[in-house]
Amino acid sequence: MAITNQTGTGASMPDWAKTHNLRISFHYSGPSEVGKAIMSYWWQRAEFSLEYLHRRIREYDVNQAEIMQAAGANAGCLVWSTGWSLANDAYHWQLVRQRLAEYKERGMHCLVYISLTNCFWKEMFETEPDCKDWRQVAHDGGFVPYSAIPYSGEITRYLMCVNNPNWRAYQKQRVQAALEGGADGFFWDNNFSRCHCDICQDKFRAFTKQRLGEAHDLPEPLKAEPPSKEDLLRAREVVFDWVPLSHPKARVYLAMNQFRYLSLLDILTELRAFAESIRPDVIWSNNGHLCHSIYDSANMPLSEDNLDIGYDAATGVLKTNAGILRYLYEECGRDSTVIMTSSHPENFAYGCTSTGMRDPELSAFLESNARLFESPQSPARVAVVCAEMNYIRSRMRWFDNFARHNLLFDAIPVHRLERFDLDLYDVVVLRSILFLSDAECERLRQFVAAGGTLIATNDSSLYDENWAKRDDYGLADVFGVSAGKADKPRRVENSFGKGVSIFYGGAVEVEVEEEPVGETAEGIARDVREHVTDPIIEVDAPGGVVVTAMLTADALVLHVINYADAPAEGVRIRVTAGDHPHSAVREVVGLGGEAPAATDIDATDGLAFTLGKVDRYVVVAVE
């Protein structure tokens, strides 16, 4: 049978950019980047000297390709444009063109960084007077600031409208100049839209007419609980507005959120098509901050929403980036490379490549063991459906709970649900998936009727895909309980067809986030484990050890990560006797230090073995 789904947008990538071939290093510096930093935040939170400023500005005067290659990288990313005018960009571009040529001389590749919406308005408005009409317009007619930094006094960065054709044409000039200068692709940052201009208003009216059956203007920010000015200025790139579903205009606000997603996707798609008209094999990457639809434009996605990882032995709390990586792995396609700034073992374990390739030991490890990371596929029998308008950061403890129990899972973005073959899973989890179409409800209904297990929380399926509230759960017959039942039990288990539904009517995900090793978290993990017919792996290990599994061409590759501060001893792993490799341990490799031997091997039922000591990261290939 098939082992895994194949989805995503990554198949168009050239060979050099695929996961097992790419060792990339990012370096943001030079006049454009230093100017951006000075205009943004440096003087508020960093001490520096004139020597430091001079060095940072002139870092693009030296051969970056040589530096990166010496550290083991075979590709890089340099700054191209951070929000200055084309005329001001020209000085920085002279330096970068020289650097790009040096990558080619060494047989390397290089992407360039461009801000999608950022504008240093004083310089831009003076140099390009017409661009005042391209700006994003706030609901009150004012400017829309870039809000991810704490300004002190005057706001220095405004955002430009992604739906404005003149701004799109301006950005195409940057794209063309970069490709003519030798760039292999792009990384787009600052992907935000909060515009109420006439263009956006017209487009939103058409959008709501189609989705809601009635045209609406873009609504003003909610006044019930207005954020403070400090909150606005210190907000981490919050792309969408929170709205209580009880609000009489909740559907209009949710439509606005979705409209902003699609507006960003639209400009990125247009720019990519333009780039491909010049260079068909261009690499396209954007920092979508896990806003699902935006990644549909990319073939090499990136996220900066990672968290600090670790394990607290006293409380048993595990913090990983497994959710982010698994989500991106599914969202962006298994043939694509996900660039993240998390730990290297985590990246490798989920088939990704990290940005920080300036460690020769790390680069040598990846290069010498490339066969273990080539075209990885997930064998997971559990799928977790991810809400569309929700940052994955707010779901991390939920995913940490799966990782802590060594439960292999795929993450299915709800807007891609129809692309996944649900028959490949034993368990599908709806973590507060409120908005589901009738067709999506029917697919899930058939999944359970055919013998699958559905675990759902909160008011999953109570609203349709256009955010209209139903009279009852769309899956009420599957859940075995009605939304209108006032005294419904906390947990309802219901047989439906050949399968089972387990429904938690409350927001248990909040409980898991507040008590990551509490009774609710344990109960969810137990429900999942008990309904998986083939878990692929079973693990007996000290706390802080996480094992995940990926299929390559000829092996089941187990990634053993130790999140604890001290080495873990006696890690026992059993590979089940399923439809995947499980006959023998082919090789064991480790990052840093000597790899432990696999001992106490037992092939009676599947394959069991023990790793004597896991320091940080060990990879085991099972054939």
N, C-alpha and C positions, 0 to 999 in steps of 0.2 A: 504494500500500500504506500501511498504518498506519506512522507514524513512531515513536510512543512509547507506552509503557504509561500507563495511568491507574489509579492506586491511591491508597490513603490515606484519611484521615478529614477532610479539609479542606473538602469541598464545602458544608458547612452554614454557613460563615462569611458574615456580612453583607458587602456590597460595600465598606463603609468600611475593613474590616480586611484586605482582600486585598492582596497584595504591592505592586501598582502604585499603590495608593491610600494605603498606610499609611506615615506618618513618625512613629515613636514615640520617646518619650524616657522613660527610667526615672529616678526620683529617690527614693532610699531615705533618709528622714530623719524628723524629728519625735520625740516622746517615746518611742514604742514602739521605733523602730529604734535610737535612741541608748541606751536602756535595755538593749536586746539586746546592743549592741556593748560596753557597759561590763561587762555580766555575762559576756561571752564572751572578749574578747581585747585590747581596746584598750590597757589599762594595761601589757600585756606587750610590745607592739611599736610603739607610737606615742607621740610626744611631743605634748602638747596643753596648752592653757591653759584657764582658766575661761571666757575670752571665746569660745574655740573651742567648748567644750561648750554654752554659752548660745546661740551662733549656730546650731549644728546642731539643738538641741532646738526652736528657734523658726523653723526654715526652713519649716515648714508653717503658720506664721502669715501668710505672704505668698501672693499669687496665683500658684500654680505654672503654671496654664494660660496666663497672660499671659507668663510667662518662657519657657515652652516654645514658644508660638506665635511669639514674637518671634524665636526661633532657627530657625523653619521647621517645627517639629513640628505635627502635627494630632491627636496622641493622646499619652497619658502613662500611667505606672504609678506609683502611690503605695502606701506601706505601709499595710496594714489591721491585720494581727495577726501578731505574731512569737512568741507562746508565753505571753503573760500570760493571766490569767483574764478572763472576760467583764466582770466588774466593773471590772477594771483597764483593759481595752481601752476602756471607755466614754469615758474622758477623751480618749484619742487619737482616737477616732471622731468626737467633736464637731468637732475641727479638720478631719479629712479630709472630713466631710460638706460643710463650707463650700467646700473646695477642689473637690470633685466638682461642686457646683452651678456653679462658675465655668467648668468645662470645658463644661458644657451651654450656658451663656450665650454662649460663643464658638463654638458649633457643633462642639466637639471631643469626643473620647471618652477614657475613662480606665479602665484595669484597676486591680485592687488586689492586693497581695502578701499571701499567707497561708502560714504554716508548717503543713504537714500533720501533723507528729508532735511538734513541739518543745514543751517545757514547762519554764518556769522554776519548778522544783519547789517551792522554799520558799514563794513567793508563791501558787502554785496550790494547794498542799496546805493552806495556811492558809485561803485564800478559798473553795476548793471541796474540803472534806474527802473527799467521796466519790470524787474523781478519783484517789486513791491506788490504787483498784482498777482503774483504766483503763490503768495504765502498762504498758509493755512489761516483761516478766519475763525476766531472763537465765536461762541454763541452770542456774545455781546458786541461783536464787530472788531474786537481787539486782536492782538497777535497770540499765537499759540507757542509757548516756550518749550524747549526741550526740558523735560522735567526730571531727568534721572540724576541731576547733580544739585548740590546745595549752593545756590547763588548767594553772594554777599553783596547786597545792593542791587546794582543794575543787572537785568537779565541780558546775557550776551548772545544767546543762541535761540533762534526761532526756527520753526518747522515750515517746510514748503509743501504745497498741496499735491498729493500723489495723483489726483485726477485732473490736474491742470495740464493741458497739452503742451504749453510752452515750457513748463518745468520738465516734462518728459523729454522734449526735444533737447533741452539743455543737458540733461543727464546722458543722452545718447552721444553728445559730443565728448563727454568724459570716457564713455565706453569705447568709442572709436579711437580716441587718442591712446588709450591704454593698450588696445589690441595692436594698433600700428606701432606702439613702442615695444612690443614683444611679450605682453602679458599672456598667460595661458588661461586665465579665468579671473573670477571676481568673488570677493566676499562683501556682501551688502550689510551694512549695520544701520542702526537708528531707524528701524522700520515701524514708524508710528503714524497714526492718522486720527486727528480730532477736529477735523475741519467742518465748518458750516458755511462755506462759500456758496455762491450761486450754482456753480458747477456741481458741487457735492449735493446741494439741496435738490437739484433736478434729478440727479441719478438716484438719490434716496427715495424721492417720490415714485419714480418708476419701479424701484426695488420693492417698496412696501405695497404698491398696487399689485404687483405680481405675487408677493408672499402673503400679504395680509388681506388682499381683496379691496383695499382702500389706500389711497395715497396719503402719506403723512410727511410733514416737515421733520427735519432732524430736531429732536427734542433738546431742550436746555438741560443742563446738569440738574440732578435731583436736589431739591432744597430741604428735604426732610432731615438729612444728616450731612451737611456740607463738610468736606474735609477742611482742615485748617490750612492756612497759607504754608506753614512749615511742612505739613504733610504733602502738599502739592509739590513743593520745591524739592523735597527729599524723597519723593516717590521713586521707587525703582521702576523701570520702564513699564508702567501699568498701561496697557493698551486699551483695555475695556473697562466700562463702568459697571460696578455692581448695582443690581436693582432688586428690591424685594418682589417676589412673584405676586404678592398681594396688591401691588401698586396698580391702579386702574390703567396705566399706560405701560405696563410691564412688557407687553409684546412689542410695542414701538421701540422701547429701549433695547430689548434683545435684538430686534431687527437692526438697530443702529450698530450694535456690537458686531453682528455678522457682516453688515455692509462694510465696516472698516476692515475686517479680515479680507473681504473680497476685493476691496479697492487696492489694498497692498498687493494681493496676489496679481491683480490685473496689471499694475505698473511693472512688477517684476517679470511677469510673463512677456509683456511687450518689449521690455529691455533685453530679455534673454533672446527673443526671436530676432531682434536687431543685431545682437552680438553674433548669433549663429549665422546670420546672413553674411557676416564678415569672416567668421571662423566657426565652422560647423561643430568642431569638437571642444568648444569652450567649456570650461568648468564654471558652474554656477552655484554659488553658495550664499546663504543669507541667514542672519541671526534672527530667527523668527521668534525667539523666546517661547518656543513651544506653542505658538498659535497655529493650530493644525494646518489650515488651508494654505498658509503662506508657503509651506514647504513643497506644495505641488509645483512650484516654479523651479525647484532646486534639483541638482543631481549630486551635490556634495553638501549636505546640510550641516549646520552648526548650532550649538546652543551654549550659552554662558550661564544657564540656570543651575549649575552644579552647586552642591553643598559640601561643606567639610565632612569628611568621612571619619569613621572611628567606631570603637566599641568600648562601652563602659562596663567593666567586669562587675562593678558593685551593683548596678541596676539591671544589667542584661540588655541595655538599649543599644541597638545597632543602627548606625547611620551610613547609608550607602547612596550611590548615584545609580543604582540598578534600575530604578523606575525611569529615570531620564534616558538612560542608554537603551533600555529595552523599548521604550516608547519611540525613540528616534529610529531604532533599528527597524521597527515595523512601519513607521510613518514614511520613512524615506527610501525604503527598498533595500533588500539584502545585498544587492550588488553595489550599493553606494558606500561611501566612506563617511562616517559621522565624525566630525571634528569636535572635540570637547576639551575643556580644561580641567578635567577630573583626574583621578589617579590613573597611572598607566596600566596597572593590572586590571582595573575595571574596564578600561577601554578595550583591551585585548580580549577580555572575557566575553564581551558582547560584539566582537567583530568590528571594532572601531579603531581609529588612529588618533592619537592625541596631538595637541599643538606643541607641546614642550620638548621637541626632539633636539635638545642640546646636550644630552648626556650620552657620551660615546658608548658606555656600557649598555645603556638601554637600547640604543640604535643597533648595536651589534647583536643583542639578544633578538630583536625583532627580525633583523636581516637573516641571521643564521637559522631561525626557526620559522621562517615565512610559511613553510608548508603546513604548519599547524594553525595558521590564521587565514588560509586561502579559501575564499568563497564560503564562509561559514553559514550554516543554516540551523534554525532552532528546531529541536525535537519536542518542544513543550506540548503537553496535553491539556494545559490550562490556558485560557485566554481571559484577559481583563480588558473590558471595554472602557475606553477613556472618553470623558465628556469633552465636547468641542470647545466651549467657551469657559475654560478653566486652566489656570496655570498648573503645570505638573508639580511645581514646588509645594503647592498646598496638598498634594497627594503623597508626598514622599514617605511618610510614616506607614501608609497603607502598603506601599511596595516594599519598604524595609521589612515589614512583617512576613511577606512572602519570601524574601531573600533569607531572613533569619531562620526560617524553617526549611530552607533548601528546596522550595517549591519552584520548579521551572515554569515560567509563564511567558506568554506573548502578550503584548499590549496592542489592542485594536482601536485605533482612532474611530470614533463612532461614524464620522462622515465617510469612512472607507469600509464600513461593515459589510457592504454587499460584495466586496472584492475578496473576502476571506471565505475559505471552505470550512464551515463550522464542523463538518464531519471529522475533521482532524483532531478535534478536542473532545475530552471527556467532560470538562467543566468550563462553563462560560460565566464570568462574574460581571455583573452590572453594578459598578460603584456609583450609586446616585446618578444614574443616567435618566434624567427626567424627560428629555425630549426624544421621542422615538416615533417614526412614521408607522402607519398601519402595516406597510410592507415589511419594515424591520421587525415589528412585533410578530408578524406571521413567520418570518424566518426563525426567530427565537422559539416560537411556539412549536414549529416543526422539529427544531433541534431537540427539544425536550421530549416531544412525542416519540421521536425515533430512539430514545434511550439516553439522551444527554442529561446533565445536571446543570441547572441554572441557579446561581446564587445572586440575589439582588438586594439592594438596600434602599432606604429612604423612599422617595416617591417615584422610583423608576417607572417609566412609561405612562405617568399621569398626564403628560402633555404631548401634543403631536409635534412634528418637525417644524411647524410654523408657530410654535410656542403657545398654542391654544390649549386650555385646560379641558381634559376629557371629563365626562361624568363619572368615570371610574378608571382604574388602571387599564391601560391597553392590554396588559397581560394578567388581568384579574383572574381569569379562569386557570391560568398556569400557576399563579401564586396561591390560589385557593383562599383568597381573602379579598374583601372589598375595601376601597379607599374610604367609603363612608362608614365603615364599622368603627364605632367609637372606642370599643374596648378590645381591639384586635391584639393578639398576643405579640410579645416582643419578637419571637421567632416562630415562623410558620413553615412546616415541612409538608409538602403536598405531592402526592403521586399524580402524574399527568401522562397519559399514554404509557410508554415504556420507560419514561424517565422520571426525574424528581426535580421539584423546585424547592429552594430554601429561601424564604423571604424574611428580611429584617426590616420592619416598618419604620424604624427610627434612623436617625443619621449616625449610624454606628461608626462610620469613617471618622467622625469627629472624636468619638471615644478612643479609637485606635491612635489617633494623632496625639491625644492628651495622655493616654496610658499605653505606650507602644508595646509593653509586655504584660498588659492586663488581661482580664478574663475575656473581654470581647475579642481582642486580637488573637488570643489562643483559640477561641471558639471558631472564628473565621478560618484560621489555618487548619483546624481539625476537620471542619466541614469540607474543605477543599481536598485534603489528603484522603479522607475516607471515600471520596467519590472519583478518585483518579484510578483507572484500571491499570495503567502502567506509568508510574512516576519517573521512569528512566533511571533515576539514581536514588539511593537511600544513604544517609550520612549519619555517622556517629562520631562527633568531634567536639572539642572544647568550644565554649562560647566564643563568638567572634570569627569563626571559620565559616565561610560561605563557599559552596561548590555550585557551579553552573556548568552546563554542557552545551556544546555546539557540534553539529555534524560537519565534517569536511568531506572531501571526495572519497577517502578510504578509511576514515576513522571517526570514532566518537571522541571528541577532545574535551577533557574535563579541566576546568579552570578552578583552582583552589586558592582562594584569597584569604589571608589571615588579617583581619582588621584590628586585632588586639596588639598591644605594645610588646608583649613577650611572645617568643616562638610557641607554636602549638604542637603538642606531641600526641602520637597515637590517633591520627585521623583515619578512621575506617570508612571506606566507600564501597557500596555495592551497586553494580550496574545490573539492572534487571535483564531477564532473558526475553527481551522484546524484539521488535523488528528494527534492530539497530546493532552495530558492532558490540560484541560482549564476550569474545572468546579469550582474549589475552591482553596483557599490558605490553604495548609495543615500545614505548619510551617514556621517560620522565625527565623533564627539564625544569630548571628554576631560574628566576631572576635574582641575581646577587647570591653568591655562595654556591656551594655544591648542592645539587638536587638530591632529595632523599630517595632511597631505594623503596620499591614496592615489595612488601613482605607479606607473609601469611596469606598467600594467594589461594583462593578457593573458587573453583569453577564448577561447583556442583549444580547450582541454580543461578545462572547468570555468571557474574564475575565479581568477587569480593577481594579486597586487598587493603593493606594498611600502609600509610605513609608515616614513617617514624617521626619526622620533624618537618614542620612547615614554618619557615621564617616569615616570608612575606607573600610569595606568589610561586605556585608550582603548577605546571601544565602536564597532564597525563594523557597520552594518546592510547586509546583502546581500539584494537582491531577485531 
